[in-house]
Amino acid sequence: MAGDEPTSSRGVVDPMNLSIIIPVCNGEKYLRSLFESLASQTLQAEEILVVDSSSTDGSVAICNDFGVDLTIIAREDFDHGGTRTMMAQKARGELLLFMTQDAIPKDDKAVENLVAPFADQEQLAMTYGRQLPRQDASFAAAHLRHFNYLDQSMVRRYQDRKTAGLGTIFTSNSFAAFRASALAEIGYFKDSLIFGEDTFAAGRLLQKGYIAQYVSEAVVYHSHNYKISQEFKRYFDIGVLHTVEASLFKDFGRAERKGGAYFKSGFAEIMQRRRFGLIADFSVRTAMKYLGYKAGKNFEKLPAAVVPELSLHKSWWSKQRQV
């Protein structure tokens, strides 16, 4: 029941008892930098668990070079939620820090800063860090990071949904830590989601009475330069998620309000910086995000043969037909 008190064993935790979990698929471009950065952190994890989806590049060799705990699965067996659940259940840590292969810590205190709040907040179930754009980020990619990841930390509770809407459960497990017992209480990450397993988990945790915290001092570099077609497809998938899991997302409000604020913010930055040549591209991208989201929300009304072509996670649809 939404707002219930957590029933798992709560209390302060030892941030030293930490497991880092990283899903990998053809990540050799970033993995060496990631592992080197993790090795230089002021807080060292008890273990680094990597689950590799049968990479065809040098990812496995790099993992072996750094001595991480490596699990290899078939590419088709990867599931955003299910695979992370498998690794969470394998991990020994009281705290589980999830990262993606292309999120590189900005400094040597990123990990310590991310998990520090757990030491004295009994109801804290998860934290997530700030993401800054990489040096090669486009304007659209950079603005999205600056819009979503502010320079001020904040705590989110279930009741905040009345004012913050879906922003209450905004998160990213590209760099996020979870209390293992709280994650277990909600059944870990839901499997068979098109994506968004982190957001779904955040919603369930807040509904159970836990709190989440955004830690702006814990910073990674992480951004994607999507093509306009990819912008449509990504937001199509968001719309699908919000329809398939409507009962959860209805509890936290509509997404359109934040979309409007994003466009106004981006347009204002373009005008302030007098980069007028970006107006058309930014406007088209924003329109494609909106249209993609609306199409995804109504995917059940579209021809079944067309739907996978509109999605950034095309293989997910073939799995659904096999169920």
C-alpha positions as CSV (number, residue, x, y, z in Angstrom):
1,M,0.0,0.0,0.0
2,A,1.4,3.4,-1.0
3,G,3.0,5.3,1.9
4,D,3.4,2.2,4.1
5,E,6.2,2.1,6.6
6,P,9.1,0.0,5.3
7,T,9.2,-3.5,6.8
8,S,12.7,-4.5,6.1
9,S,15.6,-4.3,8.6
10,R,16.6,-0.7,8.6
11,G,19.3,1.2,10.3
12,V,22.6,2.9,9.6
13,V,24.9,0.9,7.3
14,D,28.7,0.7,6.9
15,P,29.5,2.5,3.6
16,M,32.7,0.3,3.5
17,N,30.5,-2.7,2.8
18,L,29.9,-1.8,-0.8
19,S,29.4,-3.8,-4.0
20,I,29.6,-2.1,-7.4
21,I,27.6,-3.7,-10.2
22,I,28.2,-2.9,-13.9
23,P,26.4,-4.4,-16.9
24,V,28.6,-4.4,-20.0
25,C,28.1,-4.9,-23.7
26,N,30.9,-3.9,-26.1
27,G,32.2,-1.3,-23.6
28,E,35.9,-1.3,-24.4
29,K,35.8,2.4,-25.4
30,Y,35.1,3.4,-21.7
31,L,35.9,0.4,-19.5
32,R,39.6,1.0,-18.9
33,S,38.9,4.6,-17.9
34,L,36.1,3.5,-15.7
35,F,38.1,0.8,-13.8
36,E,41.1,3.1,-13.4
37,S,38.8,5.8,-11.9
38,L,37.2,3.3,-9.6
39,A,40.7,2.1,-8.5
40,S,41.6,5.7,-7.5
41,Q,38.4,6.3,-5.4
42,T,38.8,7.3,-1.8
43,L,36.2,4.7,-0.9
44,Q,37.0,1.2,-2.3
45,A,34.3,-1.3,-2.9
46,E,34.5,-4.8,-1.4
47,E,33.8,-6.2,-4.9
48,I,33.2,-5.1,-8.5
49,L,30.7,-7.3,-10.3
50,V,30.5,-7.1,-14.0
51,V,27.9,-8.9,-16.1
52,D,28.9,-9.0,-19.8
53,S,26.4,-9.7,-22.5
54,S,28.7,-11.7,-24.7
55,S,30.7,-8.7,-25.9
56,T,32.5,-9.1,-29.3
57,D,35.2,-6.4,-28.6
58,G,37.9,-6.3,-25.9
59,S,35.6,-5.8,-23.0
60,V,36.1,-9.2,-21.4
61,A,39.9,-8.9,-21.7
62,I,39.8,-5.5,-20.0
63,C,37.7,-6.9,-17.2
64,N,40.1,-9.7,-16.7
65,D,43.0,-7.3,-16.7
66,F,41.4,-5.5,-13.7
67,G,40.5,-8.6,-11.9
68,V,36.8,-7.9,-11.5
69,D,34.2,-10.6,-10.7
70,L,33.0,-11.4,-14.3
71,T,29.7,-13.1,-15.3
72,I,29.1,-13.7,-19.0
73,I,25.5,-14.1,-20.3
74,A,24.1,-14.6,-23.7
75,R,23.2,-11.3,-25.5
76,E,19.5,-12.4,-25.8
77,D,19.3,-13.1,-22.1
78,F,20.0,-9.6,-21.0
79,D,17.1,-7.9,-19.3
80,H,17.4,-4.3,-17.8
81,G,15.7,-5.3,-14.6
82,G,16.2,-9.1,-14.4
83,T,20.0,-9.0,-15.1
84,R,20.5,-6.3,-12.4
85,T,18.4,-8.3,-10.0
86,M,20.6,-11.4,-10.7
87,M,23.7,-9.5,-9.8
88,A,22.2,-7.8,-6.8
89,Q,21.3,-11.2,-5.3
90,K,24.9,-12.3,-6.0
91,A,26.5,-9.3,-4.3
92,R,27.8,-9.4,-0.8
93,G,27.5,-5.7,0.0
94,E,25.0,-3.9,2.3
95,L,25.1,-1.1,-0.3
96,L,24.8,-1.8,-4.0
97,L,26.2,0.8,-6.4
98,F,25.0,0.4,-10.0
99,M,26.9,2.0,-12.8
100,T,26.8,1.8,-16.6
101,Q,30.0,1.2,-18.6
102,D,30.1,4.7,-20.0
103,A,29.7,6.7,-16.7
104,I,33.1,7.9,-15.6
105,P,33.6,9.5,-12.2
106,K,34.6,13.1,-12.3
107,D,36.9,12.9,-9.3
108,D,38.2,10.4,-6.6
109,K,35.4,11.2,-4.1
110,A,32.5,10.4,-6.4
111,V,31.8,7.0,-4.8
112,E,32.4,8.2,-1.3
113,N,30.0,11.1,-1.8
114,L,27.3,9.0,-3.3
115,V,27.1,6.5,-0.4
116,A,27.9,8.8,2.5
117,P,24.2,9.7,3.2
118,F,23.4,6.1,4.1
119,A,25.6,6.3,7.2
120,D,23.0,8.3,9.3
121,Q,19.6,8.1,7.5
122,E,17.6,5.0,8.4
123,Q,14.9,5.5,5.9
124,L,17.2,6.2,3.0
125,A,16.8,3.5,0.4
126,M,18.7,4.9,-2.6
127,T,20.9,7.8,-3.8
128,Y,21.8,8.8,-7.3
129,G,24.5,11.2,-8.5
130,R,24.9,14.1,-10.8
131,Q,25.7,13.5,-14.5
132,L,27.6,16.1,-16.4
133,P,27.9,16.0,-20.2
134,R,31.1,14.7,-21.8
135,Q,33.4,17.0,-23.7
136,D,31.9,15.8,-27.1
137,A,28.3,16.4,-26.0
138,S,26.0,18.3,-28.4
139,F,24.0,21.2,-27.2
140,A,20.9,19.1,-26.8
141,A,22.8,16.4,-24.9
142,A,24.5,18.9,-22.7
143,H,21.3,20.8,-21.9
144,L,19.4,17.7,-21.0
145,R,22.1,16.8,-18.4
146,H,22.1,20.4,-17.0
147,F,18.3,20.4,-16.9
148,N,17.9,17.1,-15.1
149,Y,20.9,17.2,-12.8
150,L,21.1,20.4,-10.8
151,D,23.9,21.6,-8.5
152,Q,21.9,21.3,-5.4
153,S,21.2,18.0,-3.6
154,M,17.6,17.1,-2.6
155,V,15.7,14.4,-0.7
156,R,12.5,12.9,-2.2
157,R,9.6,11.4,-0.3
158,Y,6.3,9.9,-1.4
159,Q,4.3,13.0,-0.5
160,D,6.5,15.1,-2.8
161,R,4.6,13.7,-5.8
162,K,1.9,16.3,-5.2
163,T,4.2,19.1,-6.1
164,A,7.0,17.5,-8.1
165,G,5.0,14.9,-10.1
166,L,7.1,12.4,-12.0
167,G,10.2,14.4,-11.0
168,T,9.7,12.7,-7.6
169,I,11.0,9.4,-9.0
170,F,13.4,10.7,-11.6
171,T,16.7,8.8,-11.2
172,S,19.3,7.0,-13.2
173,N,21.2,3.8,-12.3
174,S,24.0,4.9,-14.5
175,F,25.3,6.0,-11.1
176,A,23.0,5.1,-8.2
177,A,23.3,3.3,-4.9
178,F,20.7,1.2,-3.1
179,R,20.3,-0.3,0.4
180,A,20.2,-4.0,-0.3
181,S,17.5,-4.8,2.2
182,A,15.2,-2.2,0.8
183,L,15.7,-3.3,-2.7
184,A,15.0,-6.9,-1.7
185,E,11.8,-5.7,0.0
186,I,10.3,-4.6,-3.3
187,G,11.5,-7.7,-5.1
188,Y,14.6,-5.9,-6.6
189,F,14.1,-4.6,-10.1
190,K,11.1,-5.5,-12.1
191,D,12.0,-7.7,-15.1
192,S,10.7,-7.6,-18.6
193,L,10.4,-3.8,-18.7
194,I,11.3,-2.1,-21.9
195,F,13.7,0.0,-19.8
196,G,13.2,2.3,-16.8
197,E,13.8,-0.3,-14.1
198,D,15.5,2.3,-12.0
199,T,12.6,4.7,-12.1
200,F,10.2,1.9,-11.4
201,A,12.2,0.8,-8.4
202,A,12.4,4.4,-7.1
203,G,8.6,4.6,-7.3
204,R,8.0,1.4,-5.4
205,L,10.5,2.4,-2.7
206,L,8.9,5.7,-2.1
207,Q,5.5,4.1,-2.0
208,K,6.8,1.8,0.7
209,G,7.7,4.8,2.8
210,Y,11.4,5.0,2.0
211,I,13.2,8.1,0.9
212,A,15.5,8.8,-2.0
213,Q,18.3,11.4,-2.3
214,Y,19.9,13.2,-5.2
215,V,23.6,13.8,-4.3
216,S,24.9,16.6,-6.4
217,E,28.4,16.3,-5.0
218,A,28.7,12.7,-6.5
219,V,29.5,13.4,-10.1
220,V,30.1,11.3,-13.3
221,Y,30.5,12.3,-16.9
222,H,27.8,10.6,-18.9
223,S,25.8,11.8,-22.0
224,H,24.6,10.5,-25.4
225,N,24.5,12.4,-28.7
226,Y,21.3,10.9,-30.1
227,K,20.2,11.4,-33.6
228,I,16.8,13.0,-34.1
229,S,15.3,9.6,-35.0
230,Q,16.8,8.1,-31.8
231,E,15.2,10.9,-29.7
232,F,11.8,9.9,-31.1
233,K,12.4,6.2,-30.4
234,R,13.7,6.8,-26.9
235,Y,10.6,8.8,-25.9
236,F,8.4,6.3,-27.7
237,D,9.8,3.7,-25.2
238,I,9.1,6.0,-22.3
239,G,5.5,6.3,-23.5
240,V,5.3,2.5,-23.7
241,L,6.7,2.2,-20.2
242,H,4.2,4.7,-18.8
243,T,1.3,2.8,-20.5
244,V,2.4,-0.8,-19.6
245,E,3.1,0.3,-15.9
246,A,0.2,2.8,-15.8
247,S,-0.8,2.0,-12.2
248,L,2.6,3.1,-10.8
249,F,3.1,6.2,-13.0
250,K,-0.5,7.4,-12.5
251,D,0.4,7.7,-8.9
252,F,3.2,10.2,-9.6
253,G,1.6,12.4,-12.2
254,R,2.0,13.4,-15.8
255,A,5.3,13.7,-17.8
256,E,4.2,16.5,-20.1
257,R,4.6,19.3,-17.5
258,K,8.4,18.6,-17.2
259,G,8.7,18.4,-21.0
260,G,7.3,21.9,-21.4
261,A,9.8,23.2,-18.7
262,Y,12.6,21.5,-20.6
263,F,11.8,23.2,-23.9
264,K,11.5,26.6,-22.3
265,S,14.8,26.2,-20.5
266,G,16.6,25.1,-23.6
267,F,15.2,27.9,-25.7
268,A,16.1,30.5,-23.1
269,E,19.7,29.2,-23.0
270,I,19.9,29.4,-26.8
271,M,18.7,33.0,-26.8
272,Q,21.0,33.9,-23.9
273,R,24.1,32.5,-25.7
274,R,22.9,33.9,-29.0
275,R,23.3,30.6,-30.7
276,F,20.3,31.1,-33.0
277,G,21.5,28.4,-35.4
278,L,20.4,25.8,-32.8
279,I,16.8,26.9,-32.7
280,A,15.6,24.6,-35.5
281,D,17.5,21.6,-34.3
282,F,16.4,22.0,-30.7
283,S,12.8,22.6,-31.6
284,V,12.6,19.6,-33.9
285,R,14.2,17.4,-31.3
286,T,11.8,18.5,-28.7
287,A,8.9,17.9,-31.0
288,M,10.1,14.4,-31.8
289,K,10.4,13.6,-28.1
290,Y,6.8,14.8,-27.6
291,L,5.5,12.9,-30.6
292,G,7.4,9.8,-29.7
293,Y,6.1,9.9,-26.1
294,K,2.5,10.3,-27.3
295,A,2.9,7.5,-29.9
296,G,4.4,5.2,-27.2
297,K,1.5,6.0,-24.8
298,N,-0.8,4.8,-27.6
299,F,1.3,1.9,-28.9
300,E,-1.6,-0.6,-28.5
301,K,-3.6,1.3,-31.2
302,L,-0.7,1.1,-33.7
303,P,-0.2,-1.8,-36.1
304,A,1.8,-4.5,-34.4
305,A,4.3,-4.8,-37.2
306,V,5.1,-1.1,-37.0
307,V,5.6,-0.8,-33.3
308,P,9.1,-2.4,-33.0
309,E,10.4,-0.1,-35.8
310,L,9.5,2.9,-33.6
311,S,11.3,1.7,-30.6
312,L,15.0,2.1,-29.5
313,H,14.8,-1.4,-27.9
314,K,13.6,-3.3,-30.9
315,S,14.6,-6.7,-29.5
316,W,12.3,-6.2,-26.5
317,W,9.3,-6.6,-28.7
318,S,10.3,-10.0,-30.1
319,K,10.7,-11.2,-26.5
320,Q,7.2,-10.1,-25.7
321,R,5.9,-12.2,-28.6
322,Q,7.6,-15.2,-27.2
323,V,6.0,-14.9,-23.8
